[in-house]
């Protein structure tokens, strides 16, 4: 236990550790002709440069928006508003769109996507499933014309089409298409352009004239490298059964937390509270969940030894508490696992438990133990900490309170949990 003791001593140091990473998303509203907010386009922003979309990979930027930005944004906007998410060629081919709830999200096809057969088939499949499709930055480009009969919204770039006659001709041609898509005038910067867009038949509007992109941000815990490699290998090589998916996700504290936060967010239609990874998989379905996992892996590309140790500690406690729940009267085994798994979140994020867990519907006993160190399960957390620092006297006293007196067996089971968590 010496390594664990040294680690726990470092955790009690008054020096603060930055375990988290900041992430940022910009949102720009889209309005109807009557001035009502119809939705928002979500745009990636790098922590290094929050003033513009500074990135080298479309897939990374969109994955960051899906995994981290979408739950945050949708929790703050009205239920009727849509979220427009950019999709690159690679993300369409990987079917990442299926990770998005079709009731709230619009799939936005980037202007550099080619209308090749497999992409056209995927877009047809998405539309058949009920997704709303939009074509970004259209200015009459020949390579984008095949998309026009497939999409529900065409965004006309008012900065790229500057000639008034060309704008009018373009908008008129779009209104004659078979599917009669809605025309969204984007990059509208003056009242004159707004009035012209309405005159030409545009029904949606976006641009600096209405509002510049608003920057919002939060914190996240990146996935540690071992978890990422296991997931990438498993997702790339075979279909995963729900039980195997549950095991892979449950081994990573940050990933489990982010999945439960995502599935309980406003991104999804109202549902009963989802408290466990197994329940999240059953509700979301294995195929959409695989796509969410792939997006999550793309969005996370950094780690550290300290984050890895914290994730391992939470997983160890999860397995240990699951065993303890089978031995004594207490929570069911799944809830006990979540108690241990989430017990290191405050240190990972450097954010109070009350803030972290406000959107995750954990049972009251677990919330009280994590947030306030109150209730019967606070003794479980104290027991784990006593074992980790080698304080057997305190561990023995807590075991008596919990209703389990076999200290030697309990110590051995904790060590087994630690070894299993490292697998």
KEKE-3310 file (N, C-alpha, C; in steps of 0.2 Angstrom, whole numbers, plus 5000, padded with zeros to 4 digits):
npx = (5004:5011:5013:5000:4998:5007:5002:4989:4993:4999:4987:4982:4989:4991:4993:4985:4980:4979:4969:4960:4954:4951:4937:4929:4915:4907:4892:4880:4866:4851:4839:4821:4810:4801:4808:4810:4820:4826:4836:4853:4869:4883:4900:4917:4929:4946:4955:4967:4965:4952:4945:4942:4939:4951:4959:4965:4959:4944:4936:4940:4937:4923:4919:4923:4914:4902:4903:4907:4902:4888:4879:4881:4877:4863:4857:4855:4847:4830:4818:4813:4822:4834:4850:4864:4876:4892:4897:4910:4918:4924:4918:4904:4906:4910:4898:4895:4885:4874:4876:4869:4855:4840:4829:4834:4845:4853:4860:4874:4881:4897:4905:4916:4914:4913:4901:4900:4897:4896:4894:4882:4873:4874:4869:4856:4851:4852:4842:4831:4830:4825:4832:4836:4844:4856:4865:4880:4887:4883:4886:4883:4892:4897:4901:4893:4880:4873:4869:4858:4844:4843:4843:4836:4838:4846:4861:4864:4878:4881:4892:4900:4893:4891:4886:4871:4861:4865:4863:4849:4845:4851:4844:4831:4832:4834:4822:4814:4818:4815:4813:4810:4819:4822:4828:4843:4849:4866:4879:4875:4877:4872:4858:4852:4856:4849:4836:4836:4838:4826:4817:4821:4816:4822:4820:4826:4839:4856:4870:4882:4874:4864:4869:4885:4895:4893:4904:4905:4910:4918:4924:4933:4937:4950:4951:4961:4976:4977:4963:4958:4965:4961:4947:4948:4953:4944:4932:4936:4938:4928:4910:4902:4896:4882:4886:4900:4903:4899:4908:4920:4918:4915:4927:4933:4933:4931:4925:4914:4907:4905:4897:4885:4882:4879:4869:4859:4856:4849:4850:4843:4827:4814:4816:4816:4827:4843:4855:4866:4879:4875:4861:4862:4867:4857:4847:4852:4856:4867:4873:4871:4878:4891:4895:4895:4906:4917:4917:4920:4933:4940:4939:4947:4964:4974:4983:4988:5000:4995:4981:4978:4981:4971:4959:4961:4961:4947:4941:4945:4940:4926:4925:4928:4918:4907:4909:4908:4895:4889:4891:4886:4872:4866:4868:4862:4872:4876:4874:4883:4895:4895:4896:4910:4917:4914:4920:4932:4930:4929:4942:4947:4941:4943:4932:4918:4908:4894:4892:4896:4888:4875:4867:4866:4857:4859:4856:4850:4857:4870:4873:4873:4884:4895:4894:4892:4898:4890:4878:4875:4884:4895:4904:4908:4916:4926:4932:4938:4947:4955:4960:4968:4978:4984:4979:4975:4969:4959:4952:4947:4938:4928:4924:4917:4906:4900:4896:4904:4917:4928:4943:4955:4951:4944:4954:4961:4952:4951:4963:4962:4953:4960:4969:4961:4956:4967:4968)
npy = (4994:5006:5014:5019:5025:5036:5043:5046:5055:5065:5070:5077:5088:5106:5112:5116:5105:5105:5096:5095:5099:5114:5118:5125:5131:5140:5148:5152:5161:5157:5164:5166:5174:5181:5185:5176:5165:5151:5141:5136:5137:5127:5130:5125:5130:5133:5132:5138:5149:5157:5166:5162:5149:5138:5126:5110:5099:5094:5083:5082:5094:5094:5083:5087:5097:5089:5079:5087:5100:5100:5094:5104:5116:5113:5112:5125:5131:5134:5121:5119:5124:5121:5112:5115:5105:5103:5092:5082:5073:5061:5059:5057:5046:5037:5037:5045:5053:5046:5046:5058:5065:5065:5073:5085:5090:5096:5090:5096:5098:5100:5112:5106:5093:5079:5074:5059:5041:5033:5043:5049:5039:5037:5050:5048:5038:5044:5054:5046:5040:5051:5062:5080:5088:5099:5110:5117:5134:5137:5142:5141:5131:5118:5105:5103:5102:5090:5087:5095:5091:5083:5088:5097:5110:5124:5133:5149:5158:5174:5182:5176:5177:5191:5199:5206:5202:5189:5183:5184:5176:5164:5161:5160:5149:5139:5138:5132:5119:5101:5096:5108:5115:5124:5141:5147:5162:5166:5174:5187:5203:5217:5228:5230:5219:5210:5213:5212:5198:5193:5197:5190:5177:5170:5161:5159:5166:5171:5178:5192:5203:5200:5193:5190:5175:5168:5164:5150:5140:5126:5113:5098:5081:5073:5057:5043:5036:5022:5017:5023:5017:5004:5005:5010:4999:4989:4994:4996:4983:4974:4969:4975:4967:4972:4970:4969:4982:4989:4985:4990:5004:5007:5005:5017:5032:5045:5044:5037:5046:5056:5050:5048:5061:5066:5058:5061:5074:5089:5085:5074:5067:5069:5058:5044:5045:5041:5031:5022:5015:5003:5005:5017:5012:5003:5011:5021:5012:5001:5004:5018:5022:5017:5026:5038:5035:5034:5047:5053:5048:5054:5067:5068:5070:5070:5066:5062:5057:5059:5060:5048:5040:5045:5041:5027:5025:5028:5018:5007:5008:5007:4994:4988:4993:4987:4973:4974:4978:4966:4959:4966:4974:4987:4999:4993:4983:4989:5003:5005:5003:5014:5024:5022:5024:5037:5044:5050:5061:5075:5078:5076:5086:5097:5104:5107:5093:5095:5104:5096:5085:5089:5087:5073:5060:5053:5041:5047:5043:5041:5054:5061:5056:5058:5072:5079:5071:5064:5053:5035:5029:5037:5031:5021:5027:5033:5021:5016:5026:5024:5012:5014:5023:5015:5014:5004:5003:5013:5008:4996:5001:5007:4997:4990:4998:4998:4985:4974:4964:4957:4961:4957:4950:4960:4969:4961:4960:4973:4975:4965:4971:4983:4977:4971:4982:4988:4980)
npz = (5000:5000:4988:4986:4998:4997:4986:4991:5002:4994:4988:4999:5000:5001:4990:4974:4961:4943:4936:4926:4910:4901:4890:4875:4867:4854:4851:4839:4836:4826:4817:4814:4801:4808:4819:4830:4839:4831:4832:4836:4829:4833:4837:4836:4847:4851:4867:4866:4857:4858:4850:4837:4825:4827:4821:4815:4810:4805:4810:4823:4829:4827:4835:4847:4850:4849:4860:4872:4871:4866:4877:4886:4880:4876:4888:4891:4883:4875:4874:4861:4852:4840:4837:4827:4820:4813:4801:4795:4781:4785:4797:4793:4786:4796:4803:4814:4816:4821:4835:4839:4846:4836:4838:4842:4835:4821:4806:4799:4783:4778:4767:4761:4758:4748:4735:4734:4731:4743:4753:4749:4751:4765:4769:4764:4772:4785:4783:4781:4794:4800:4803:4802:4789:4783:4772:4771:4769:4755:4738:4725:4721:4710:4714:4725:4721:4720:4733:4735:4733:4743:4756:4770:4773:4766:4767:4762:4758:4762:4761:4752:4740:4733:4723:4719:4709:4707:4720:4721:4710:4714:4726:4721:4713:4722:4729:4719:4719:4720:4733:4740:4750:4765:4765:4772:4776:4778:4787:4787:4789:4789:4790:4778:4771:4777:4775:4761:4760:4766:4756:4745:4749:4759:4774:4786:4796:4799:4807:4810:4810:4818:4830:4836:4837:4853:4866:4876:4890:4899:4910:4908:4910:4903:4894:4900:4893:4892:4893:4882:4871:4873:4870:4857:4850:4852:4847:4834:4829:4831:4834:4848:4863:4874:4888:4887:4882:4893:4903:4898:4898:4911:4917:4917:4925:4921:4908:4911:4919:4910:4900:4908:4911:4898:4893:4902:4900:4892:4879:4875:4873:4887:4900:4912:4926:4923:4930:4930:4920:4913:4912:4904:4892:4888:4886:4876:4866:4857:4845:4842:4854:4852:4842:4849:4858:4849:4844:4857:4859:4849:4852:4863:4867:4876:4891:4908:4920:4933:4931:4926:4938:4947:4940:4940:4954:4957:4950:4956:4969:4965:4961:4973:4982:4976:4979:4993:4995:4992:5003:5014:5022:5012:4998:4981:4971:4959:4961:4972:4965:4957:4967:4972:4959:4956:4966:4965:4957:4961:4964:4951:4943:4950:4955:4965:4972:4972:4962:4951:4951:4949:4938:4937:4941:4954:4968:4984:4995:4990:4985:4996:5003:4994:4992:5004:5014:5023:5030:5029:5019:5020:5028:5021:5011:5020:5024:5013:5011:5023:5021:5010:5014:5023:5037:5048:5060:5060:5049:5054:5064:5056:5049:5059:5061:5048:5048:5045:5050:5046:5044:5038:5027:5020:5017:5008:4998:4994:4988:4978:4970:4966:4958:4948:4942:4936:4925)
capx = (5000:5015:5012:4994:4999:5011:4997:4984:4997:4999:4981:4980:4993:4987:4994:4980:4982:4974:4967:4955:4956:4945:4935:4925:4911:4904:4885:4878:4859:4848:4832:4816:4809:4798:4813:4810:4826:4825:4841:4860:4875:4888:4906:4922:4934:4952:4957:4973:4963:4944:4941:4941:4939:4958:4960:4968:4955:4937:4933:4942:4933:4916:4919:4923:4907:4897:4904:4907:4898:4881:4875:4881:4873:4856:4854:4854:4842:4824:4817:4811:4828:4839:4857:4867:4882:4895:4899:4915:4917:4926:4913:4899:4908:4910:4891:4895:4879:4870:4876:4866:4847:4837:4824:4837:4851:4853:4867:4876:4886:4902:4906:4922:4912:4911:4895:4902:4891:4894:4891:4875:4869:4873:4864:4849:4850:4850:4835:4826:4829:4821:4837:4836:4850:4858:4871:4883:4891:4882:4886:4882:4897:4895:4902:4888:4873:4870:4866:4852:4838:4843:4844:4830:4840:4852:4863:4867:4884:4880:4898:4903:4889:4891:4882:4863:4857:4867:4860:4842:4845:4852:4838:4825:4833:4833:4815:4811:4820:4810:4811:4809:4822:4822:4835:4845:4854:4871:4884:4871:4880:4869:4851:4851:4857:4844:4830:4837:4837:4819:4814:4823:4813:4825:4816:4830:4844:4861:4876:4884:4869:4859:4873:4891:4895:4894:4908:4904:4915:4917:4929:4932:4943:4952:4952:4968:4978:4975:4956:4957:4968:4957:4941:4949:4955:4938:4927:4938:4939:4922:4904:4903:4889:4881:4890:4907:4903:4898:4914:4925:4916:4915:4934:4936:4929:4929:4921:4907:4904:4903:4891:4879:4880:4877:4862:4854:4856:4843:4851:4839:4820:4813:4816:4817:4834:4848:4860:4871:4881:4871:4855:4863:4868:4851:4842:4854:4857:4874:4875:4873:4884:4898:4897:4897:4912:4922:4918:4924:4940:4943:4939:4952:4970:4980:4982:4994:5000:4990:4974:4978:4980:4964:4954:4962:4958:4940:4938:4947:4935:4920:4925:4928:4912:4903:4910:4906:4888:4887:4892:4883:4866:4868:4865:4863:4879:4878:4875:4889:4900:4895:4899:4917:4919:4913:4922:4938:4928:4930:4949:4949:4939:4944:4925:4914:4904:4887:4891:4897:4883:4868:4863:4867:4852:4862:4852:4851:4863:4876:4874:4875:4890:4900:4894:4892:4901:4885:4874:4878:4889:4901:4908:4912:4922:4931:4935:4942:4953:4959:4964:4973:4984:4987:4977:4971:4965:4953:4948:4943:4932:4923:4921:4912:4901:4897:4893:4908:4922:4934:4948:4960:4947:4942:4960:4963:4947:4953:4969:4960:4949:4965:4973:4956:4955:4972:4968)
capy = (5000:5012:5019:5022:5030:5042:5046:5050:5061:5071:5073:5081:5094:5112:5114:5114:5102:5106:5089:5096:5104:5119:5117:5131:5131:5146:5147:5158:5160:5157:5167:5166:5181:5185:5187:5171:5161:5144:5137:5139:5133:5126:5130:5123:5135:5131:5135:5143:5154:5157:5171:5160:5141:5137:5119:5107:5093:5095:5078:5083:5100:5092:5078:5091:5100:5084:5076:5091:5106:5099:5094:5111:5121:5112:5113:5132:5134:5131:5114:5119:5126:5116:5113:5113:5102:5102:5085:5081:5067:5056:5058:5054:5039:5033:5037:5048:5057:5042:5048:5064:5064:5068:5078:5092:5091:5096:5088:5101:5095:5105:5113:5102:5086:5077:5070:5052:5037:5031:5049:5050:5033:5039:5055:5046:5034:5048:5057:5041:5040:5057:5068:5086:5089:5106:5111:5123:5138:5136:5148:5138:5127:5113:5099:5103:5102:5084:5087:5100:5087:5078:5092:5101:5117:5126:5140:5153:5162:5181:5185:5174:5179:5198:5202:5206:5198:5182:5181:5183:5170:5158:5159:5158:5142:5134:5137:5128:5112:5096:5096:5114:5116:5131:5144:5151:5167:5166:5179:5193:5208:5223:5228:5230:5212:5206:5215:5208:5191:5192:5199:5184:5171:5166:5160:5158:5171:5170:5183:5197:5208:5198:5192:5187:5169:5168:5159:5147:5135:5122:5109:5091:5076:5068:5050:5041:5033:5015:5017:5025:5012:4998:5006:5011:4993:4985:4997:4995:4976:4969:4972:4974:4966:4977:4969:4971:4989:4992:4984:4995:5011:5007:5005:5024:5036:5051:5042:5035:5052:5060:5047:5049:5068:5067:5054:5064:5081:5091:5083:5068:5068:5068:5051:5042:5046:5036:5031:5017:5014:4998:5008:5021:5008:5000:5017:5024:5007:5000:5007:5026:5023:5016:5032:5043:5033:5036:5054:5055:5046:5059:5073:5068:5067:5071:5063:5063:5051:5060:5059:5041:5037:5046:5036:5020:5025:5028:5012:5002:5009:5005:4986:4986:4994:4982:4967:4976:4978:4960:4956:4969:4978:4994:5000:4988:4983:4994:5010:5004:5004:5021:5028:5022:5026:5044:5047:5055:5066:5082:5080:5076:5092:5103:5107:5104:5088:5098:5106:5091:5080:5092:5084:5066:5058:5047:5040:5052:5041:5042:5061:5064:5054:5062:5080:5081:5066:5062:5047:5028:5028:5041:5027:5017:5031:5033:5014:5015:5030:5022:5006:5017:5026:5010:5015:4998:5005:5017:5004:4991:5004:5009:4990:4988:5003:4996:4978:4969:4964:4953:4966:4954:4948:4966:4972:4957:4961:4980:4973:4962:4976:4987:4973:4970:4989:4989:4975)
capz = (5000:5000:4983:4987:5004:4995:4982:4995:5005:4989:4987:5004:5000:5000:4983:4970:4955:4938:4933:4921:4904:4899:4883:4874:4861:4852:4848:4836:4835:4819:4818:4809:4799:4814:4825:4835:4839:4829:4835:4836:4826:4838:4833:4840:4849:4855:4873:4864:4853:4858:4845:4830:4825:4826:4822:4809:4809:4805:4814:4830:4831:4828:4840:4854:4850:4851:4866:4877:4870:4865:4883:4890:4876:4876:4894:4893:4878:4876:4871:4854:4848:4837:4837:4821:4821:4807:4800:4790:4777:4789:4803:4790:4785:4803:4806:4820:4817:4825:4842:4840:4846:4830:4840:4844:4831:4813:4803:4794:4779:4777:4760:4757:4758:4741:4734:4732:4733:4750:4757:4747:4754:4772:4770:4763:4778:4790:4782:4782:4801:4803:4804:4798:4785:4781:4768:4774:4764:4748:4734:4719:4719:4706:4718:4730:4719:4721:4739:4736:4733:4749:4762:4772:4774:4762:4770:4757:4761:4759:4760:4746:4734:4734:4718:4721:4704:4708:4726:4719:4706:4718:4731:4717:4710:4728:4730:4714:4720:4722:4741:4742:4756:4768:4763:4778:4774:4784:4787:4786:4793:4789:4790:4771:4768:4780:4771:4754:4761:4766:4749:4741:4751:4764:4780:4792:4796:4804:4805:4815:4811:4824:4836:4835:4841:4860:4869:4883:4892:4905:4911:4907:4912:4897:4895:4900:4887:4892:4892:4875:4867:4873:4867:4850:4847:4853:4842:4827:4827:4832:4837:4856:4866:4879:4894:4886:4882:4900:4907:4895:4900:4918:4920:4916:4929:4917:4903:4914:4921:4904:4897:4912:4910:4892:4893:4907:4898:4888:4872:4874:4876:4894:4902:4919:4927:4921:4935:4929:4913:4910:4910:4898:4886:4886:4883:4870:4861:4856:4839:4844:4859:4848:4838:4854:4860:4844:4845:4863:4859:4844:4856:4869:4864:4880:4897:4912:4925:4939:4930:4926:4945:4950:4937:4943:4961:4957:4947:4962:4974:4962:4962:4980:4985:4973:4983:5000:4994:4992:5009:5020:5020:5009:4991:4977:4969:4953:4965:4976:4960:4955:4973:4971:4953:4956:4972:4964:4952:4964:4963:4944:4940:4955:4956:4971:4970:4971:4955:4946:4951:4949:4932:4937:4946:4959:4974:4989:5000:4987:4984:5003:5005:4990:4992:5011:5019:5027:5029:5030:5015:5021:5031:5015:5008:5025:5024:5007:5012:5028:5018:5005:5018:5028:5044:5049:5066:5058:5045:5059:5067:5051:5047:5064:5060:5042:5049:5043:5055:5044:5041:5034:5021:5017:5014:5003:4993:4991:4984:4972:4966:4963:4953:4943:4939:4931:4919)
cpx = (5004:5014:5005:4994:5002:5006:4992:4987:4997:4993:4979:4984:4989:4988:4988:4983:4977:4973:4963:4958:4950:4943:4930:4921:4908:4897:4883:4870:4857:4841:4827:4814:4805:4802:4813:4817:4824:4830:4848:4865:4880:4895:4912:4927:4940:4953:4963:4971:4955:4941:4939:4941:4947:4959:4962:4964:4948:4934:4934:4937:4925:4915:4919:4917:4902:4897:4904:4903:4891:4877:4875:4876:4865:4853:4852:4849:4835:4823:4816:4817:4832:4846:4860:4874:4886:4898:4904:4914:4919:4921:4906:4900:4908:4903:4891:4889:4874:4870:4872:4858:4844:4832:4827:4842:4849:4860:4869:4882:4891:4903:4912:4920:4910:4905:4897:4897:4890:4892:4884:4871:4869:4868:4857:4847:4848:4843:4830:4824:4826:4826:4836:4843:4851:4864:4874:4887:4890:4882:4886:4888:4895:4895:4896:4881:4869:4866:4859:4845:4837:4842:4837:4832:4846:4855:4867:4872:4883:4887:4902:4899:4887:4886:4874:4860:4859:4864:4852:4841:4846:4847:4832:4826:4832:4826:4811:4813:4814:4808:4810:4812:4821:4828:4837:4851:4860:4876:4881:4874:4877:4862:4849:4851:4851:4837:4830:4835:4830:4815:4815:4820:4816:4820:4820:4836:4849:4867:4877:4879:4865:4863:4879:4891:4897:4898:4906:4909:4914:4924:4928:4938:4944:4952:4959:4970:4976:4968:4955:4959:4963:4950:4942:4950:4948:4933:4929:4938:4933:4916:4905:4896:4889:4885:4897:4908:4903:4905:4920:4924:4917:4922:4937:4931:4927:4924:4914:4903:4901:4897:4885:4877:4877:4870:4857:4853:4850:4844:4846:4831:4819:4813:4817:4825:4838:4854:4866:4873:4877:4865:4856:4864:4861:4846:4845:4855:4865:4877:4876:4878:4891:4900:4899:4904:4918:4923:4922:4931:4944:4944:4945:4959:4976:4978:4988:4994:4996:4983:4973:4977:4974:4959:4955:4960:4951:4937:4940:4941:4928:4920:4925:4922:4906:4903:4907:4898:4885:4887:4888:4876:4868:4865:4866:4870:4881:4878:4881:4895:4901:4898:4907:4920:4919:4917:4928:4936:4930:4937:4951:4947:4941:4938:4921:4909:4897:4886:4892:4891:4876:4864:4864:4862:4854:4857:4854:4857:4870:4878:4876:4882:4896:4900:4895:4896:4896:4881:4878:4884:4895:4906:4912:4917:4928:4935:4940:4949:4958:4963:4970:4979:4987:4985:4972:4967:4958:4948:4944:4937:4927:4920:4915:4905:4897:4893:4897:4915:4928:4939:4953:4957:4946:4948:4962:4958:4949:4959:4967:4956:4954:4968:4968:4956:4961:4972:4966)
cpy = (5006:5017:5022:5027:5037:5046:5050:5056:5067:5074:5078:5087:5100:5114:5112:5111:5104:5100:5090:5099:5108:5117:5123:5129:5138:5144:5153:5157:5160:5159:5166:5173:5185:5187:5182:5167:5153:5139:5140:5134:5133:5126:5129:5130:5132:5135:5140:5149:5154:5162:5168:5152:5139:5129:5116:5101:5094:5090:5079:5089:5098:5087:5082:5094:5095:5081:5081:5097:5105:5098:5101:5116:5119:5112:5120:5135:5131:5125:5114:5121:5120:5117:5111:5111:5100:5095:5084:5074:5061:5054:5055:5047:5034:5033:5040:5052:5053:5043:5054:5062:5068:5074:5085:5094:5091:5094:5093:5099:5101:5106:5109:5095:5085:5073:5063:5047:5035:5037:5050:5045:5035:5044:5053:5042:5038:5052:5052:5039:5046:5063:5074:5087:5096:5106:5117:5127:5137:5142:5146:5134:5120:5106:5098:5102:5096:5083:5091:5097:5083:5082:5096:5109:5119:5133:5143:5158:5169:5185:5183:5176:5186:5201:5201:5201:5190:5179:5179:5177:5164:5156:5157:5151:5137:5133:5133:5120:5107:5096:5102:5116:5124:5134:5148:5156:5167:5171:5186:5198:5215:5222:5227:5223:5208:5207:5212:5201:5189:5192:5193:5177:5167:5166:5160:5163:5170:5175:5188:5202:5207:5197:5188:5180:5171:5163:5157:5141:5131:5118:5102:5087:5072:5061:5048:5036:5025:5013:5018:5020:5006:4999:5007:5004:4989:4988:4996:4988:4972:4973:4970:4972:4971:4976:4971:4979:4992:4991:4989:5002:5012:5007:5012:5029:5042:5049:5040:5041:5056:5057:5048:5056:5069:5064:5057:5072:5082:5089:5077:5070:5066:5060:5050:5043:5040:5036:5027:5017:5008:5001:5013:5017:5005:5005:5020:5019:5007:5003:5015:5026:5022:5022:5038:5041:5035:5043:5057:5054:5052:5065:5074:5066:5069:5068:5065:5058:5052:5058:5051:5038:5039:5042:5029:5020:5024:5021:5006:5002:5006:4997:4984:4987:4989:4976:4969:4976:4971:4956:4959:4972:4985:4995:4994:4988:4988:5001:5010:5006:5011:5026:5028:5025:5034:5048:5051:5060:5073:5083:5080:5083:5098:5107:5103:5098:5090:5100:5101:5086:5083:5090:5077:5063:5052:5047:5045:5050:5042:5050:5064:5062:5058:5069:5082:5077:5065:5056:5040:5027:5032:5036:5022:5021:5032:5026:5014:5020:5027:5016:5009:5020:5021:5011:5010:4999:5008:5012:4999:4995:5006:5002:4988:4992:5000:4989:4973:4969:4960:4958:4963:4952:4955:4969:4968:4959:4968:4979:4970:4967:4981:4983:4972:4977:4991:4985:4979)
cpz = (5000:4995:4984:4993:5001:4991:4986:4999:5000:4988:4993:5005:4998:4993:4978:4964:4949:4934:4927:4915:4903:4891:4882:4867:4860:4849:4845:4834:4827:4821:4812:4806:4804:4820:4830:4834:4837:4831:4835:4832:4831:4834:4838:4841:4853:4861:4871:4860:4853:4854:4838:4830:4822:4827:4815:4806:4810:4810:4821:4833:4832:4834:4847:4855:4852:4858:4872:4877:4870:4872:4886:4886:4877:4882:4896:4888:4878:4872:4864:4850:4846:4838:4831:4822:4814:4807:4794:4786:4781:4794:4800:4788:4791:4806:4813:4822:4821:4832:4844:4841:4840:4832:4841:4839:4824:4811:4798:4790:4777:4769:4757:4757:4750:4740:4731:4734:4740:4755:4756:4751:4762:4773:4769:4769:4784:4789:4783:4790:4804:4805:4800:4795:4783:4777:4769:4768:4757:4744:4727:4716:4716:4710:4723:4728:4720:4728:4740:4736:4739:4756:4763:4772:4769:4765:4764:4760:4758:4758:4754:4739:4735:4729:4719:4716:4705:4714:4724:4715:4710:4723:4727:4715:4716:4729:4725:4715:4722:4729:4744:4749:4758:4766:4769:4775:4780:4782:4785:4791:4793:4788:4782:4768:4771:4777:4764:4755:4762:4760:4745:4743:4756:4770:4786:4791:4801:4802:4811:4815:4817:4830:4833:4839:4848:4863:4876:4884:4898:4906:4910:4909:4906:4899:4896:4895:4886:4890:4884:4870:4867:4869:4859:4847:4847:4848:4835:4825:4827:4835:4844:4859:4872:4886:4893:4886:4889:4904:4904:4898:4907:4921:4920:4920:4925:4912:4906:4916:4915:4900:4901:4911:4904:4891:4897:4905:4893:4881:4870:4877:4883:4895:4909:4920:4926:4926:4934:4921:4910:4908:4904:4892:4883:4883:4877:4864:4859:4850:4840:4849:4856:4845:4843:4857:4855:4844:4851:4862:4854:4848:4861:4866:4869:4887:4902:4917:4931:4938:4929:4933:4948:4946:4939:4950:4961:4955:4953:4967:4972:4963:4969:4984:4982:4977:4990:5000:4994:4998:5015:5017:5018:5002:4987:4974:4963:4957:4969:4971:4958:4961:4973:4965:4953:4962:4971:4959:4955:4963:4955:4941:4944:4955:4961:4968:4968:4964:4950:4945:4950:4943:4932:4942:4950:4965:4980:4994:4997:4986:4991:5005:5001:4991:4999:5016:5025:5026:5030:5026:5016:5024:5026:5012:5013:5025:5019:5008:5017:5025:5013:5008:5023:5035:5045:5055:5064:5054:5049:5062:5063:5049:5052:5063:5053:5043:5046:5047:5052:5040:5036:5027:5017:5014:5008:4997:4990:4986:4977:4967:4962:4957:4947:4939:4934:4925:4913)
residu = (UNK:UNK:UNK:UNK:UNK:UNK:UNK:UNK:UNK:UNK:UNK:UNK:UNK:UNK:UNK:UNK:UNK:UNK:UNK:UNK:UNK:UNK:UNK:UNK:UNK:UNK:UNK:UNK:UNK:UNK:UNK:UNK:UNK:UNK:UNK:UNK:UNK:UNK:UNK:UNK:UNK:UNK:UNK:UNK:UNK:UNK:UNK:UNK:UNK:UNK:UNK:UNK:UNK:UNK:UNK:UNK:UNK:UNK:UNK:UNK:UNK:UNK:UNK:UNK:UNK:UNK:UNK:UNK:UNK:UNK:UNK:UNK:UNK:UNK:UNK:UNK:UNK:UNK:UNK:UNK:UNK:UNK:UNK:UNK:UNK:UNK:UNK:UNK:UNK:UNK:UNK:UNK:UNK:UNK:UNK:UNK:UNK:UNK:UNK:UNK:UNK:UNK:UNK:UNK:UNK:UNK:UNK:UNK:UNK:UNK:UNK:UNK:UNK:UNK:UNK:UNK:UNK:UNK:UNK:UNK:UNK:UNK:UNK:UNK:UNK:UNK:UNK:UNK:UNK:UNK:UNK:UNK:UNK:UNK:UNK:UNK:UNK:UNK:UNK:UNK:UNK:UNK:UNK:UNK:UNK:UNK:UNK:UNK:UNK:UNK:UNK:UNK:UNK:UNK:UNK:UNK:UNK:UNK:UNK:UNK:UNK:UNK:UNK:UNK:UNK:UNK:UNK:UNK:UNK:UNK:UNK:UNK:UNK:UNK:UNK:UNK:UNK:UNK:UNK:UNK:UNK:UNK:UNK:UNK:UNK:UNK:UNK:UNK:UNK:UNK:UNK:UNK:UNK:UNK:UNK:UNK:UNK:UNK:UNK:UNK:UNK:UNK:UNK:UNK:UNK:UNK:UNK:UNK:UNK:UNK:UNK:UNK:UNK:UNK:UNK:UNK:UNK:UNK:UNK:UNK:UNK:UNK:UNK:UNK:UNK:UNK:UNK:UNK:UNK:UNK:UNK:UNK:UNK:UNK:UNK:UNK:UNK:UNK:UNK:UNK:UNK:UNK:UNK:UNK:UNK:UNK:UNK:UNK:UNK:UNK:UNK:UNK:UNK:UNK:UNK:UNK:UNK:UNK:UNK:UNK:UNK:UNK:UNK:UNK:UNK:UNK:UNK:UNK:UNK:UNK:UNK:UNK:UNK:UNK:UNK:UNK:UNK:UNK:UNK:UNK:UNK:UNK:UNK:UNK:UNK:UNK:UNK:UNK:UNK:UNK:UNK:UNK:UNK:UNK:UNK:UNK:UNK:UNK:UNK:UNK:UNK:UNK:UNK:UNK:UNK:UNK:UNK:UNK:UNK:UNK:UNK:UNK:UNK:UNK:UNK:UNK:UNK:UNK:UNK:UNK:UNK:UNK:UNK:UNK:UNK:UNK:UNK:UNK:UNK:UNK:UNK:UNK:UNK:UNK:UNK:UNK:UNK:UNK:UNK:UNK:UNK:UNK:UNK:UNK:UNK:UNK:UNK:UNK:UNK:UNK:UNK:UNK:UNK:UNK:UNK:UNK:UNK:UNK:UNK:UNK:UNK:UNK:UNK:UNK:UNK:UNK:UNK:UNK:UNK:UNK:UNK:UNK:UNK:UNK:UNK:UNK:UNK:UNK:UNK:UNK:UNK:UNK:UNK:UNK:UNK:UNK:UNK:UNK:UNK:UNK:UNK:UNK:UNK:UNK:UNK:UNK:UNK:UNK:UNK:UNK:UNK:UNK:UNK:UNK:UNK:UNK:UNK:UNK:UNK:UNK:UNK:UNK:UNK:UNK:UNK:UNK:UNK:UNK:UNK:UNK:UNK:UNK:UNK)
# end
